[in-house]
Amino acid sequence: GVKQITENALVTTQAAASVRDNFETQSFANNDGTHRWYGDWVEPGDDGTPWGGNAIIGWQDRGSGRMILQMNGQIWRKAATPSTSPNVTLKFKSLRNSLEWGEYVSVQASGNGGTTWTELGRLWGPANDTTFQNQSYNITAFGGRNTAIGFVASMNSRFGDDNVDIDDVEITYTTSYGEGDP
């Protein structure tokens, strides 16, 4: 049946949403989620190309694209997530290649657009993964218009094979869609 909603009634619908980058193309501006990111990937000190520097986007290997972090590579991106969302989660896959003791990629989040950062965890060496590992971090505390996530590598420059592949970076959250007149 049909239910009559009185005039001026506010109806909201909760829906799962995400921003995502599958890294299938060499671009700082990939948008593969249900919503768009709030800006492109930023690589401080880079040459302006997604395939140069120490954070490489869209590298094709084993049948799919990915982001590769090496040496002292840094990269971050903003996503406008609802401040009222009860759960905001950062998910991605990682593959550590030839990491020695003390080498890592720091996974970080910011609630002020990248002015300050909080480390969520590290992808440590020594390690040489044979398959991608699923990673997940609750970033609800950083939710809002200025949510940002970042990756910072710390690896020995003597060994060119030391890197971490990152794929399918996604921030999931719940959003409300309003209908009717408030």
KACOR-V919330 format. One record per residue. N is the residue number from 1. SS is DSSP state (h for helix, s for strand, l for the rest). PSI is psi in degrees with one decimal (none if undefined). BURIAL is 1 if it has 16 or more other ideal C-beta (glycine too) atoms within 10 Angstrom, else 0. Layout:
N_SS_PSI_BURIAL + N_SS_PSI_BURIAL
//
This chain:
1_l_173.9_0 + 2_l_135.5_0 + 3_l_130.3_0 + 4_l_128.3_0 + 5_l_129.6_0 + 6_l_152.9_0 + 7_l_144.2_0 + 8_l_14.4_0 + 9_l_139.9_0 + 10_l_123.4_0 + 11_s_126.9_0 + 12_s_146.8_0 + 13_s_129.0_0 + 14_s_137.8_0 + 15_s_143.9_0 + 16_s_140.3_0 + 17_s_165.3_1 + 18_s_156.6_1 + 19_s_146.1_1 + 20_s_149.6_1 + 21_s_117.9_1 + 22_l_-6.9_1 + 23_l_30.9_1 + 24_l_-21.2_0 + 25_l_155.5_0 + 26_l_84.3_0 + 27_l_140.9_1 + 28_l_-9.2_1 + 29_l_19.1_0 + 30_l_137.4_1 + 31_l_103.1_0 + 32_l_5.8_1 + 33_l_-171.0_1 + 34_l_-23.0_0 + 35_l_165.1_1 + 36_l_148.1_0 + 37_l_161.4_1 + 38_l_52.6_1 + 39_l_169.0_1 + 40_l_168.7_0 + 41_l_140.8_1 + 42_s_124.6_1 + 43_l_99.0_1 + 44_l_134.5_0 + 45_l_13.7_0 + 46_l_168.2_1 + 47_l_6.1_0 + 48_l_1.9_0 + 49_l_143.4_0 + 50_l_-8.9_1 + 51_l_4.8_0 + 52_l_178.2_0 + 53_l_-160.2_1 + 54_l_6.6_1 + 55_s_112.1_1 + 56_s_126.3_1 + 57_s_135.1_1 + 58_s_15.0_1 + 59_s_123.9_1 + 60_s_122.9_0 + 61_s_135.9_0 + 62_l_36.5_0 + 63_l_3.9_0 + 64_s_162.2_0 + 65_s_159.0_1 + 66_s_170.8_1 + 67_s_135.9_1 + 68_s_128.3_1 + 69_s_132.1_1 + 70_s_166.3_1 + 71_l_-115.4_1 + 72_l_34.3_0 + 73_l_141.0_1 + 74_s_142.1_1 + 75_s_144.7_1 + 76_s_163.1_1 + 77_s_146.7_1 + 78_s_148.2_1 + 79_s_128.0_1 + 80_l_100.3_1 + 81_l_150.9_1 + 82_l_130.0_1 + 83_l_-17.0_0 + 84_l_-0.9_0 + 85_l_129.3_1 + 86_l_-15.8_0 + 87_l_117.2_0 + 88_l_123.7_1 + 89_s_133.2_1 + 90_s_126.2_1 + 91_s_145.2_0 + 92_s_172.0_1 + 93_s_144.3_1 + 94_s_150.8_1 + 95_s_109.9_1 + 96_s_129.8_1 + 97_s_114.5_1 + 98_l_33.2_1 + 99_s_133.4_1 + 100_l_174.4_0 + 101_l_132.2_0 + 102_l_-9.0_0 + 103_l_146.2_1 + 104_s_169.4_1 + 105_s_125.8_1 + 106_s_129.3_1 + 107_s_125.7_1 + 108_s_158.7_1 + 109_s_154.8_1 + 110_s_143.6_1 + 111_l_1.1_1 + 112_l_33.9_0 + 113_l_13.5_1 + 114_l_8.4_1 + 115_l_-43.8_0 + 116_l_153.4_0 + 117_l_149.3_1 + 118_s_129.2_0 + 119_s_127.3_0 + 120_s_-30.6_1 + 121_s_177.5_0 + 122_s_144.7_0 + 123_s_98.3_1 + 124_s_155.3_0 + 125_l_171.3_1 + 126_l_138.5_0 + 127_s_150.1_1 + 128_l_84.3_0 + 129_l_144.6_0 + 130_l_-20.0_0 + 131_l_159.9_0 + 132_l_143.9_1 + 133_s_133.9_0 + 134_s_134.8_0 + 135_s_145.3_1 + 136_s_132.7_0 + 137_s_133.5_1 + 138_s_117.8_0 + 139_l_27.2_1 + 140_h_-37.8_0 + 141_h_-17.4_0 + 142_h_6.9_1 + 143_l_153.7_1 + 144_l_-173.5_1 + 145_l_-25.0_0 + 146_l_31.2_1 + 147_s_134.9_1 + 148_s_146.5_1 + 149_s_149.1_1 + 150_s_159.7_1 + 151_s_131.0_1 + 152_s_119.3_1 + 153_s_148.1_1 + 154_s_96.7_1 + 155_l_152.8_1 + 156_l_126.1_0 + 157_l_-8.2_0 + 158_l_-25.3_0 + 159_l_108.1_0 + 160_l_-16.1_0 + 161_l_-5.4_0 + 162_l_115.2_1 + 163_s_168.7_1 + 164_s_125.1_1 + 165_s_134.2_1 + 166_s_135.2_1 + 167_s_156.4_1 + 168_s_51.7_1 + 169_s_126.5_1 + 170_s_138.4_1 + 171_s_119.0_1 + 172_s_148.3_1 + 173_s_170.2_1 + 174_s_136.4_0 + 175_s_158.7_1 + 176_s_137.6_0 + 177_s_122.9_0 + 178_s_143.8_0 + 179_s_148.5_0 + 180_l_-179.9_0 + 181_l_128.4_0 + 182_l_none_0
//
